[in-house]
Amino acid sequence: MRQGDVVTRIGGVVLGADPGGVERFVEKVKVNPKRALPLEVVRGVKGGEGKSPDFSDLASGERLSLTISPAEMPDGTGRIGMC
């Protein structure tokens, strides 16, 4: 992933622009340690670098399919790291 990428779907769950999107993302990662999770990412969205993109501009970006595998934490939950 790169700065400015917008994750629109994780493991079949649509994230959307509502405030619950981040919570849905985190929950999906937590309950799937060591499992491959497909992501749908939109790259190159206008306004996506350094500020929150306008979700109406998603059509301006390139759609990519990526896969992440959350690490398993000592408590059994999944976690990913991003820089």
N, C-alpha and C positions, 0 to 999 in steps of 0.2 A: 504494500500500500504506500501511497504518497500523500504528502500534505495537499489538502484540497479535495481529496477523494471523498465522495459521498456514498456511504453504505445505504442501499435502499432495501436490501433483503438479506436475511441470515437464516440458513437452514429452513427455507420455505416460509419464514415469517416476514411479512411486509413491515418495514419500520415506520415509514411515513414521516411527516413533518410535525406531527403533534408531540407534545412533551413526553409522552409515554414511549416514544421510539427508542430513546437511549436505554430506558429501563428494560424494554423487550430485548434489546441487544445484549445487555449485561446478563440478564436472566438466562438467555439461550447459551451464552458462553459458560456460565456457572454450572449448568446442569449437564454439560457435555464434555467433561474432561477426557482427553486422549481420543476424542472422536473427530473425524473430519467434518467440518461444517462448511457448506458452500455459501459464498457471499456473492451478492450482486453489487457491483460498485460502479458509480458513474464518475469518470475522470474528465477533467477539463471543463467543469461547469463554470460559467461566468460568475464571478464573485466568490468562487470556492476557495481561493487562496488567501489565507489570513483573515477571513471573515466568514460568517455564516452565509451559505449560498441561499439564494431565493429558489425554493423548490419548483417554482414554475419554470426555471431555467434548466431543468434536468435534461431536456431534449437537446441542449447545446453541447452536451458531453458525450464521451465514448463509453458505452456499456461494456463492462468486463466481468468475467466470471472468475473468481478466485476461491481458494480453499484455505481455511485455517484449522489448526488442531490445537485447542486449548491445552495448556499444561495442567497436570493435576497437582493441586495444592495439598498440604498435609491434612487439611480438613475434608478432602475428597471433592472439593469444588474445582471447576475449571477456571483458568485465568489466561489472558493473553497480555503481551506487553507491546506498547507502541511508543515510539520516540517522537 
